Amino acid sequence: MTFKFEKLHVWQRSVAHAEKLIQLSHAIPKIYRFSIGDQLRRAALSVPTNIAEGSGRGLVKDQANFYRIAKGSIHEVATILTIMHRLQLIPEEEFKIYYDESNQIAAMLGGLMKPRNLTKR
């Protein structure tokens, strides 16, 4: 048996993305691990967890609210990645990969929040 959210492609991608971002946070210099690294881990984990929580809500407005929180968190991830790139903590190519995936997840969340994609119970 699986949970409903596990079937969502955006949840699957956000879990994989969070895993990669957590690994990235462990690879940055020690001086940044508890500031930038911790914030990146929290924001990355917030995306799939809020998708999961939203999918379990019975009211459409509650679902949309959790999906909005997830979208805000992926925007936070993109901002942290940009700062890491500007501080030269990640190379250009790696930055582009993570940033592009964040952007695609944000777009998918936008689609998930459309009224026709929210489920009533």
N, CA, C and O of each residue as an XYZ file, in Angstrom:
484
protein
N       0.840     -1.185      0.000
C       0.000      0.000      0.000
C       0.884      1.246      0.000
O       1.893      1.310      0.703
N       0.500      2.201     -0.776
C       1.235      3.464     -0.815
C       0.304      4.610     -0.455
O      -0.917      4.511     -0.578
N       0.910      5.687     -0.013
C       0.153      6.902      0.230
C      -0.132      7.583     -1.102
O       0.604      7.410     -2.073
N      -1.197      8.350     -1.132
C      -1.595      9.071     -2.347
C      -0.465      9.989     -2.846
O      -0.215     10.069     -4.049
N       0.200     10.666     -1.933
C       1.236     11.619     -2.332
C       2.425     10.948     -3.013
O       3.119     11.575     -3.813
N       2.661      9.667     -2.695
C       3.795      8.962     -3.290
C       3.641      8.765     -4.799
O       4.618      8.512     -5.503
N       2.421      8.882     -5.279
C       2.149      8.754     -6.709
C       2.376     10.068     -7.448
O       2.459     10.079     -8.677
N       2.477     11.172     -6.714
C       2.665     12.483     -7.341
C       4.100     12.618     -7.856
O       5.063     12.467     -7.105
N       4.214     12.900     -9.133
C       5.536     13.051     -9.753
C       6.327     14.181     -9.085
O       7.539     14.068     -8.904
N       5.649     15.257     -8.724
C       6.335     16.386     -8.085
C       6.888     15.980     -6.717
O       7.958     16.445     -6.323
N       6.176     15.125     -5.994
C       6.685     14.648     -4.711
C       7.922     13.785     -4.930
O       8.921     13.939     -4.227
N       7.860     12.873     -5.905
C       8.991     11.993     -6.202
C      10.233     12.805     -6.567
O      11.334     12.532     -6.088
N      10.035     13.808     -7.425
C      11.182     14.636     -7.831
C      11.705     15.473     -6.679
O      12.915     15.661     -6.548
N      10.812     15.974     -5.847
C      11.268     16.811     -4.733
C      12.004     15.994     -3.681
O      12.909     16.512     -3.026
N      11.639     14.735     -3.506
C      12.377     13.854     -2.585
C      13.787     13.620     -3.125
O      14.762     13.721     -2.380
N      13.899     13.308     -4.415
C      15.214     13.088     -5.028
C      16.063     14.355     -4.966
O      17.265     14.297     -4.708
N      15.426     15.496     -5.206
C      16.134     16.780     -5.169
C      16.620     17.078     -3.747
O      17.750     17.526     -3.554
N      15.769     16.829     -2.766
C      16.148     17.063     -1.365
C      17.340     16.192     -0.984
O      18.254     16.644     -0.295
N      17.322     14.954     -1.433
C      18.429     14.047     -1.137
C      19.749     14.600     -1.685
O      20.768     14.586     -0.995
N      19.722     15.082     -2.920
C      20.930     15.647     -3.532
C      21.373     16.923     -2.813
O      22.567     17.148     -2.614
N      20.400     17.753     -2.427
C      20.738     19.003     -1.746
C      21.303     18.754     -0.351
O      22.183     19.484      0.105
N      20.802     17.732      0.323
C      21.348     17.372      1.636
C      22.802     16.921      1.478
O      23.667     17.304      2.266
N      23.060     16.112      0.460
C      24.445     15.696      0.200
C      25.317     16.911     -0.123
O      26.455     16.999      0.339
N      24.790     17.837     -0.908
C      25.527     19.067     -1.224
C      25.837     19.851      0.044
O      26.943     20.371      0.192
N      24.883     19.942      0.951
C      25.089     20.715      2.182
C      26.201     20.134      3.044
O      26.876     20.862      3.773
N      26.388     18.823      2.959
C      27.455     18.183      3.735
C      28.832     18.388      3.106
O      29.860     18.210      3.761
N      28.837     18.762      1.835
C      30.104     18.918      1.114
C      30.648     20.345      1.172
O      31.774     20.588      0.739
N      29.875     21.284      1.693
C      30.364     22.671      1.736
C      31.322     22.841      2.912
O      31.299     22.043      3.848
N      32.158     23.869      2.873
C      33.111     24.083      3.969
C      32.418     24.156      5.336
O      31.306     24.667      5.473
N      33.111     23.633      6.316
C      32.574     23.533      7.681
C      32.032     24.862      8.205
O      31.033     24.888      8.925
N      32.677     25.941      7.852
C      32.271     27.254      8.349
C      30.835     27.607      7.940
O      30.177     28.394      8.620
N      30.341     27.026      6.828
C      29.003     27.322      6.326
C      27.972     26.222      6.626
O      26.786     26.412      6.358
N      28.393     25.099      7.167
C      27.482     23.960      7.337
C      26.323     24.233      8.276
O      25.216     23.743      8.049
N      26.559     25.012      9.335
C      25.492     25.239     10.306
C      24.669     26.477      9.981
O      23.655     26.722     10.635
N      25.063     27.240      9.017
C      24.264     28.393      8.611
C      23.611     28.089      7.270
O      22.427     27.758      7.210
N      24.367     28.198      6.222
C      23.827     27.952      4.881
C      23.406     26.491      4.725
O      22.333     26.212      4.189
N      24.227     25.571      5.182
C      23.927     24.148      5.027
C      22.650     23.746      5.737
O      21.816     23.038      5.173
N      22.493     24.196      6.974
C      21.294     23.870      7.738
C      20.043     24.467      7.080
O      19.011     23.803      6.990
N      20.139     25.704      6.627
C      18.999     26.350      5.981
C      18.629     25.637      4.680
O      17.448     25.474      4.373
N      19.638     25.213      3.916
C      19.383     24.486      2.677
C      18.692     23.149      2.975
O      17.735     22.781      2.294
N      19.169     22.436      3.975
C      18.546     21.159      4.340
C      17.095     21.351      4.760
O      16.222     20.595      4.333
N      16.833     22.341      5.583
C      15.462     22.585      6.061
C      14.525     22.945      4.918
O      13.411     22.427      4.832
N      14.980     23.836      4.041
C      14.138     24.252      2.910
C      13.895     23.075      1.970
O      12.775     22.875      1.500
N      14.939     22.297      1.695
C      14.811     21.153      0.786
C      13.852     20.107      1.353
O      13.045     19.543      0.614
N      13.933     19.847      2.645
C      13.041     18.874      3.278
C      11.601     19.378      3.350
O      10.662     18.582      3.337
N      11.430     20.670      3.423
C      10.101     21.262      3.522
C       9.254     21.025      2.274
O       8.029     20.944      2.363
N       9.892     20.916      1.122
C       9.136     20.770     -0.127
C       8.349     19.453     -0.143
O       7.120     19.494     -0.201
N       9.002     18.298     -0.095
C       8.207     17.058     -0.153
C       7.324     16.843      1.074
O       6.246     16.259      0.958
N       7.757     17.301      2.239
C       6.933     17.082      3.427
C       5.649     17.896      3.364
O       4.603     17.422      3.807
N       5.702     19.101      2.829
C       4.481     19.895      2.695
C       3.584     19.376      1.577
O       2.362     19.486      1.669
N       4.168     18.816      0.531
C       3.350     18.176     -0.507
C       2.604     17.000      0.117
O       1.405     16.832     -0.104
N       3.309     16.196      0.890
C       2.687     15.040      1.542
C       1.580     15.491      2.493
O       0.485     14.928      2.479
N       1.852     16.486      3.303
C       0.851     16.952      4.256
C      -0.360     17.532      3.539
O      -1.499     17.290      3.938
N      -0.113     18.294      2.485
C      -1.219     18.868      1.726
C      -2.100     17.812      1.097
O      -3.323     17.951      1.084
N      -1.499     16.761      0.577
C      -2.288     15.723     -0.092
C      -3.175     14.967      0.894
O      -4.166     14.351      0.502
N      -2.818     15.017      2.160
C      -3.612     14.328      3.177
C      -4.723     15.175      3.763
O      -5.495     14.689      4.590
N      -4.820     16.409      3.362
C      -5.855     17.304      3.879
C      -7.154     17.133      3.109
O      -7.148     16.935      1.894
N      -8.255     17.212      3.819
C      -9.562     17.016      3.212
C     -10.123     18.244      2.535
O     -10.924     18.124      1.607
N      -9.726     19.411      2.972
C     -10.256     20.641      2.382
C      -9.332     21.158      1.291
O      -8.112     21.182      1.455
N      -9.916     21.565      0.193
C      -9.149     22.079     -0.946
C      -8.282     23.257     -0.527
O      -7.124     23.341     -0.936
N      -8.821     24.172      0.284
C      -8.025     25.339      0.682
C      -6.835     24.935      1.550
O      -5.789     25.582      1.505
N      -6.985     23.873      2.337
C      -5.855     23.378      3.130
C      -4.790     22.751      2.241
O      -3.596     22.965      2.447
N      -5.227     21.976      1.255
C      -4.281     21.392      0.304
C      -3.486     22.494     -0.376
O      -2.257     22.451     -0.417
N      -4.197     23.479     -0.910
C      -3.542     24.582     -1.631
C      -2.566     25.322     -0.733
O      -1.500     25.738     -1.186
N      -2.920     25.491      0.538
C      -2.038     26.197      1.465
C      -0.722     25.445      1.651
O       0.342     26.064      1.637
N      -0.771     24.131      1.825
C       0.465     23.363      1.995
C       1.282     23.329      0.707
O       2.512     23.345      0.754
N       0.613     23.282     -0.436
C       1.335     23.322     -1.706
C       1.999     24.687     -1.900
O       3.084     24.780     -2.474
N       1.338     25.747     -1.415
C       1.949     27.095     -1.472
C       3.195     27.159     -0.588
O       4.206     27.751     -0.964
N       3.109     26.551      0.571
C       4.274     26.517      1.474
C       5.424     25.767      0.793
O       6.575     26.203      0.849
N       5.108     24.647      0.157
C       6.133     23.872     -0.563
C       6.758     24.730     -1.661
O       7.974     24.708     -1.854
N       5.925     25.486     -2.378
C       6.443     26.338     -3.449
C       7.326     27.447     -2.863
O       8.360     27.778     -3.443
N       6.940     28.010     -1.745
C       7.786     29.002     -1.085
C       9.120     28.407     -0.673
O      10.155     29.067     -0.762
N       9.098     27.162     -0.223
C      10.339     26.498      0.189
C      11.259     26.231     -0.996
O      12.478     26.341     -0.862
N      10.700     25.883     -2.150
C      11.571     25.645     -3.312
C      12.149     26.967     -3.802
O      13.256     26.990     -4.340
N      11.423     28.066     -3.628
C      11.983     29.386     -3.945
C      13.112     29.721     -2.969
O      14.111     30.332     -3.349
N      12.944     29.319     -1.721
C      14.004     29.504     -0.731
C      15.247     28.704     -1.129
O      16.367     29.203     -1.018
N      15.054     27.477     -1.590
C      16.163     26.644     -2.066
C      16.903     27.359     -3.190
O      18.132     27.428     -3.179
N      16.159     27.893     -4.164
C      16.781     28.586     -5.299
C      17.603     29.784     -4.827
O      18.682     30.048     -5.359
N      17.103     30.495     -3.845
C      17.835     31.652     -3.306
C      19.114     31.218     -2.603
O      20.164     31.835     -2.781
N      19.028     30.162     -1.807
C      20.214     29.655     -1.109
C      21.247     29.163     -2.115
O      22.441     29.413     -1.952
N      20.796     28.469     -3.147
C      21.715     28.014     -4.194
C      22.406     29.190     -4.873
O      23.602     29.134     -5.161
N      21.652     30.250     -5.126
C      22.229     31.444     -5.747
C      23.303     32.052     -4.849
O      24.370     32.436     -5.326
N      23.025     32.136     -3.574
C      24.007     32.682     -2.627
C      25.241     31.780     -2.567
O      26.372     32.268     -2.553
N      25.020     30.470     -2.534
C      26.148     29.536     -2.518
C      27.002     29.694     -3.774
O      28.231     29.651     -3.715
N      26.339     29.876     -4.897
C      27.066     30.060     -6.154
C      27.871     31.363     -6.124
O      29.027     31.394     -6.548
N      27.269     32.414     -5.631
C      27.959     33.714     -5.569
C      29.141     33.678     -4.600
O      30.129     34.388     -4.782
N      29.025     32.844     -3.574
C      30.136     32.674     -2.628
C      31.154     31.647     -3.129
O      32.128     31.333     -2.445
N      30.912     31.139     -4.320
C      31.777     30.147     -4.958
C      31.865     28.843     -4.157
O      32.914     28.201     -4.090
N      30.739     28.477     -3.558
C      30.677     27.219     -2.822
C      30.265     26.061     -3.730
O      30.475     24.895     -3.394
N      29.678     26.390     -4.881
C      29.345     25.378     -5.879
C      29.708     25.922     -7.262
O      29.511     27.104     -7.541
N      30.231     25.065     -8.110
C      30.610     25.510     -9.455
C      29.378     25.793    -10.326
O      28.269     25.344    -10.037
N      29.611     26.536    -11.375
C      28.550     26.984    -12.292
C      27.676     25.839    -12.796
O      26.450     25.920    -12.718
N      28.282     24.793    -13.303
C      27.505     23.685    -13.886
C      26.624     22.999    -12.841
O      25.463     22.686    -13.105
N      27.176     22.775    -11.677
C      26.415     22.145    -10.600
C      25.270     23.063    -10.167
O      24.146     22.608     -9.951
N      25.566     24.349    -10.045
C      24.539     25.330     -9.698
C      23.384     25.271    -10.697
O      22.220     25.230    -10.299
N      23.700     25.268    -11.982
C      22.666     25.250    -13.020
C      21.774     24.018    -12.898
O      20.557     24.119    -13.056
N      22.358     22.876    -12.624
C      21.584     21.637    -12.495
C      20.604     21.734    -11.329
O      19.417     21.450    -11.487
N      21.101     22.136    -10.159
C      20.244     22.245     -8.980
C      19.197     23.347     -9.146
O      18.037     23.178     -8.770
N      19.618     24.461     -9.705
C      18.716     25.604     -9.887
C      17.609     25.255    -10.883
O      16.440     25.553    -10.639
N      17.967     24.630    -11.994
C      16.971     24.242    -13.003
C      15.969     23.239    -12.435
O      14.772     23.340    -12.706
N      16.441     22.285    -11.661
C      15.526     21.316    -11.054
C      14.590     22.017    -10.074
O      13.405     21.691    -10.007
N      15.110     22.972     -9.318
C      14.266     23.746     -8.401
C      13.189     24.490     -9.175
O      12.030     24.518     -8.763
N      13.568     25.086    -10.286
C      12.624     25.835    -11.110
C      11.541     24.917    -11.674
O      10.369     25.292    -11.711
N      11.917     23.740    -12.104
C      10.937     22.784    -12.641
C       9.981     22.299    -11.555
O       8.785     22.147    -11.803
N      10.495     22.060    -10.371
C       9.632     21.648     -9.255
C       8.665     22.776     -8.908
O       7.494     22.515     -8.634
N       9.131     24.023     -8.914
C       8.253     25.163     -8.644
C       7.119     25.226     -9.668
O       5.969     25.480     -9.310
N       7.444     24.995    -10.930
C       6.417     25.006    -11.981
C       5.411     23.874    -11.768
O       4.210     24.066    -11.955
N       5.896     22.710    -11.382
C       5.004     21.579    -11.125
C       4.078     21.869     -9.948
O       2.907     21.490     -9.966
N       4.598     22.533     -8.935
C       3.772     22.904     -7.784
C       2.700     23.903     -8.197
O       1.570     23.844     -7.712
N       3.053     24.814     -9.086
C       2.062     25.760     -9.608
C       0.910     25.022    -10.273
O      -0.253     25.385    -10.095
N       1.232     23.998    -11.030
C       0.198     23.188    -11.666
C      -0.628     22.417    -10.663
O      -1.840     22.281    -10.825
N       0.016     21.911     -9.629
C      -0.682     21.149     -8.591
C      -1.694     22.016     -7.848
O      -2.711     21.513     -7.372
N      -1.421     23.309     -7.748
C      -2.304     24.219     -7.013
C      -3.511     24.680     -7.825
O      -4.403     25.329     -7.278
N      -3.558     24.366     -9.094
C      -4.712     24.742     -9.905
C      -5.950     24.033     -9.354
O      -5.884     22.860     -8.986
N      -7.074     24.742     -9.298
C      -8.287     24.154     -8.696
C      -8.664     22.780     -9.253
O      -9.154     21.932     -8.506
N      -8.449     22.549    -10.525
C      -8.837     21.253    -11.107
C      -7.963     20.106    -10.587
O      -8.346     18.941    -10.688
N      -6.785     20.434    -10.030
C      -5.877     19.400     -9.533
C      -5.991     19.164     -8.028
O      -5.376     18.244     -7.489
N      -6.765     19.983     -7.368
C      -6.985     19.807     -5.935
C      -8.156     18.838     -5.760
O      -9.119     18.890     -6.525
N      -8.082     17.969     -4.776
C      -9.114     16.944     -4.607
C     -10.011     17.258     -3.439
O      -9.551     17.667     -2.373
N     -11.279     17.066     -3.647
C     -12.276     17.248     -2.577
C     -12.580     15.887     -1.975
O     -12.619     14.874     -2.673
N     -12.794     15.884     -0.668
C     -13.162     14.619      0.010
C     -14.460     14.788      0.723
O     -14.946     13.849      1.353
